[in-house]
Amino acid sequence: MSTTIEPTPSTHARPVRRGSFAKTLVGSGVEMFDWTIYSTFASFFATSFFGADLQLAYLNSLIVFAVGFIARPLGSLLFGRISDTRGRRASLLGTSLFALVGTLMIALSPTHGMIGVGAVIVLITARVIQGLAHGGEQPAAGAYVSEQAAPERRGAASSLIYVAFMAGTLLGTLIGAGLSSVVGEQALTEWAWRIPFVVAGVLSLVALVLVHQVSETEVFTAAREEMRERPRILREMVRAWRPTLQIILVTFGVTIAIQNWAAMSGYHIAVFGSSATQTLWTAVFANAVAIPLLPLWGRLSDRIGRRPVMIIGLGGVALTCYPFMEFLDGSWQHMALTMTISQALLMGPLAILPALMAELVPTSIRTIGVGFGYALATAVFGGTVPALQAWIGGTWGPQYFALYVTAAAVVSIVVLLATVPETRAKDLRAETTTADLSR
């Protein structure tokens, strides 16, 4: 009987699955573009919102950046509940809509010179809306792609989420480098910083249309049909406290290291006084080198396991971060060397994080269980990185912030070795948690 049923999904559902898969990735890439252009252009628009003192305005803009991260756990709860009760598609639609609204608010916002502190209020409100969207986007997209992928290829498939995310980041940096080269830094500071946010608004509208066309995952549909009643999310989250805590502690090291290098362009421009054009083109190069490595790391994890790949990447960061940050002096050459190598190492844990997190949490709370732990870690630890980096680096030197990055990577490695089981090729239909697996 099973031989007559199995061919049907594989032959008929796969084209739909691939189309939905691709549209989900486009939506994720656009949302990451919306999110990251803030940090890319903060050194240019900061004075429009916070006054003429560039370094003070830049630091204030980074505090608002952290506020957006603080909103992410709330977004993970809001959209995670939607995803786990009404479906991954419904959640992705909601996050796309919120991202569109937040981005357009920044693009069209009046400046400090026009309405005073009101401009700051608009910026904070927009960033909170974006934080809500991003807090729900990554776990919903991770659940969607992980549930669609074949178990033996889940690492490679899930790495495409961060290919989309990194492509969105690269596009933002590329636009920054192009604008800096064409219109110059003065024009960017005065008015041209709005251009990427307008572009993001248009792309967000396209993403909203594409996400509207995706189909629901078979894993969620099957799980919902088997449920006798709608899951009680709070009770289920309490039951799955252990994988949630594991996600927080594993994400701790990854997110701090990623945000450290993601903020490096703004740091060089605002603290070192480096050329914006050279700095942004250097970041474009480093990201362009990193993106093709993501699927390779994902495939490797499908062969040797999730834990070894995570440990290789985080171990490399722990060993190199201090000497690399000490090497930085404002030159684009030193930034290119250190950022490229660090990004290459970080692509390992980043590539497989969606698959690992999805494999740790049961289907009934996969989005909210993954999302809350991930968003909480990125809010508390990732969102504060640019401001801490600017303050510590500007006061004592970037190598002192590297000690924080190194310690975070070591903590995540210890947690991986001590508590996280190998989850490669796990059946996502199984309602098992790490607590069950460890018995």
Secondary structure, 3 states (H helix, E strand, C coil): CHHHHCHHHHHHHHHHHHHHHHHHHHHHHHHHHHHHHHHHHHHHHHHHHHCCCHHHHHHHHHHHHHHHHHCHHHHHHHHHHHHHHHCHHHHHHHHHHHHHHHHHHHHCCCCHHHHCHHHHHHHHHHHHHHHHHHHHHHHHHHHHHHHHCCHHHHHHHHHHHHHHHHHHHHHHHHHHHHHHHHCHHHHHHHHHCHHHHHHHHHHHHHHHHHHHCCCCCHHHHHHHHHCCCCCCHHHHHHHCHHHHHHHHHHHHHHHHHHHHHHCHHHHHHHHHCCCHHHHHHHHHHHHHHHCCHHHHHHHHHHHHCHHHHHHHHHHHHHHHHHHHHHHCCCCHHHHHHHHHHHHHHHHHHHHHHHHHHHHHCCHHHHHHHHHHHHHHHHHHHHCCHHHHHHHHHHHCCHHHHHHHHHHHHHHHHHHHHHHCCCCCCCCCCCCCCHHHHCC
